[in-house]
Amino acid sequence: MADLRLQRNFGIAAHIDAGKTTTTERILRYTGMIHKIGEVHDGAATTDWMEQEKERGITITSAAVSCQWNFPTVKGKADANTKKYYFNIIDTPGHVDFTVEVERSMRVLDGLIALFSAVDGVEPQSETVWRQANRYKVPRIGFVNKMDRSGADFLMVVKQVKEMLGAKAVPLQLPIGAEDDFKGVVDLIKMKGIIWHMETEGMTFDEIPVPADMQAEAEEWRQNLIEAVAEYDDKLMEKFFDDPNTITEEEVHEAIRKATIDLSIVPMMCGSSFKNKGVQTALDAVCRYLPSPVDIDDTVGTNPDTGEQETRKPDPKAPFAALAFKIMTDPFVGRLAFFRCYSGHLDAGSYVLNVRSGKKERISRIMKMFANKQNPIDFIEAGDIGAAVGFKEIKTGDTLCDENHPITLENMFIPEPVIAIAVEPKTQADVDKMGMAIAKLVEEDPTLRVNTDEDTGQTILRGMGELHLEIIIDRMRREFKVEVNQGAPQVAYKEAFRKSVEHREILKKQTGGRGKFADIIFELGPADEEWLTANPKENLQFVNDIFGGSIPREFVPAIQKGFQQSLGTGVLASYPVENVKVRVFDGSFHQVDSDAMSFELCAKQGFREAGRKAQPVLLEPIMKVEVITPDQYMGDVTGDLNRRRGMLEGMDSRGGAQVIKAKVPLSEMFGYVTQLRSLSSGRATSTMEFSHYSPAPNNIAEEVIAKVKGKMKVSE
């Protein structure tokens, strides 16, 4: 294995259409992995290999590629000082419906290139990606793409990154020209200009003196750069105050590296991937500033036997520990589990422990992934990303480790689905095939949930948006040859309680012989705010306040289980119930007739009875909507959003167009894209992402509840 200090695991993430896949394609060209650049709009990009991606020109699934980069390069050529760096790159989707692909990539990456469009700047999905990177403390470099486009403004985007994302964005370059005149960049560290050669696809470049008309601006921004990083190096600070001209390039690079890894600054660069400009300098920056596996903190996990915290060093000699972050089904090799190896060494054909299931798994083969192609390797070591084949039961988020040194690594955050669709097989032959197809798709995609509607018997698929479910249905037809009928998309409502109530529930069944008896006195209501903050993934705050043995201790888990299972069907319209607190403080039992099942059933009964008194409310998903429209359609667009119960949150202008931000209930947003096109003669665009759940107005809630109850009557 190569020196770990020369390894970089990084991702490329951004809003839709900022140029992630186009940039990845350039990286593969410059690193010699492909010999012809494939364009997204031609359906020929290496990492967009799914049929649906080629047709739609969007990325749906994150793709991993490995390559090598010679650094430092001199005028595009290698020389004696060059070192070979090893890259694992993940190209992620930009569409919010596939946000889990970004989430799980962030969990296993050490660094990130955050792409921004030079015209559109910080867009809604840019903010989501930024929050995800903050959650996993991922150091990042900002790359402002599309500098050749009309309305491109590098410094405007830098300002937005500071103001909207709260990051200390520090330009390392200034563009030479913009829009059609974009030629190259001024490197503020070397104080030289770089001009790429178009005839070599940007493979080679010339260094030129800083253009005379940019000299003053370049010096001002260089001073800002030195000031921003001087605190990371005492010698640099001294030189800065004594004589800034004595500061060497290496000292600046070292300080930027420390500040970037520390998440204190975000170095900003610019270019045009489509026109082959700026990608090479971004790769040099990845080598210089983003961390290698040895530069980040040791991986923290929990010992499943003792519950104690343990760490793993990125060392091939340490015990093996890895996190499976993605499952994929390949038509030729079967199921693949993508995993990040944090410590140790794993040979193909050896066994690992799956901590979740407690079972040993044989990893018969290990692959290096190149989009949808696999290259077998003999072993994998700390700091690398690979894919395993031959396992029986590995799921997204599972920890794989040495069986003699078990550890559970932190799982990833999985967002909740907000939209549902009913599907049923068209023919009898499709029944079994549909079950198998859904099982495989759910295994691959943790945001896809499936359940059966008890009243209608239909299979309900729940996902992140209309596009997400549309792709899932399309994949069922193409990959699994299943024909299904589908219903109209439905909103995934939830329920909650507004007030706390005390309730006594007694279950008493005497049927000759041994009967059933349980008696619980409990308080039911909304969960405490502090508890919710500390347990964002939990839904039931269960408090055991039973003293004096009024209910034996062994029955308490059964009571908790009864309440936990009840959360799936609320009292208003059978929707899942959010954030509930149950405090059990008294009750009684019968020496003969009481058992765990009695208390579980009693808890379920009690939940329904008490729930009706606890002021239940219906919660609806609220979406964050951003519309970009020409001035003349402003009135029509805002009027339409108001009609959809939208709350306008602000307006802004960007690149000669108006930007409207609003929060709108999801139930009002079906078919919005079509309506917006007709309102604006096809000139306005919109993006939408989930914001939060909020109580639905009474008239809407009554309508939804009546519809659900009507459906139940029909099925009866």
Secondary structure, DSSP 8 states (H G I E B T S, - for coil): ---GGGEEEEEEE-STTSSHHHHHHHHHHHTTS-SS---GGGT--SS--SHHHHHHTS--S-EEEEEEEEES-BTTB--TT-EEEEEEEEE---SGGGHHHHHHHHHH-SEEEEEEETTTBS-HHHHHHHHHHHHTT--EEEEEE-TTSTT--HHHHHHHHHHHH---EEESEEEES-GGG--EEEETTTTEEEEE-GGGTTS-EEEE---GGGHHHHHHHHHHHHHHHHTT-HHHHHHHHH-GGG--HHHHHHHHHHHHHTTS-EEEEE-BTTTTBSHHHHHHHHHHHS--TTTS--EEEE-TTT--EEEE-S-TTS--EEEEEEEEEETTTEEEEEEEEEESEEETTEEEEETTTTEEEEE-EEEEEETTEEEEESEEETT-EEEEES-S---TT-EEE-TTS--EE---------EEEEEEESSHHHHHHHHHHHHHHHHH-TT-EEEE-TTT--EEEEESSHHHHHHHHHHHHHHS---EEE---EE--EEEE-S-EEEEEEEEE--SSS-EEEEEEEEEEE--HHHHHH-TT--EEEEE---TTSS-GGGHHHHHHHHHHHTTS-TTTS--B-SEEEEEEEEE--TTT--HHHHHHHHHHHHHHHHHHS-EEEEEEEEEEEEEE-GGGHHHHHHHHHHTT-EEEEEEEETTEEEEEEEEEGGG-TTHHHHHHHHTTT--EEEEEEEEEEE--HHHHHHHHHHHHHHHHHH-
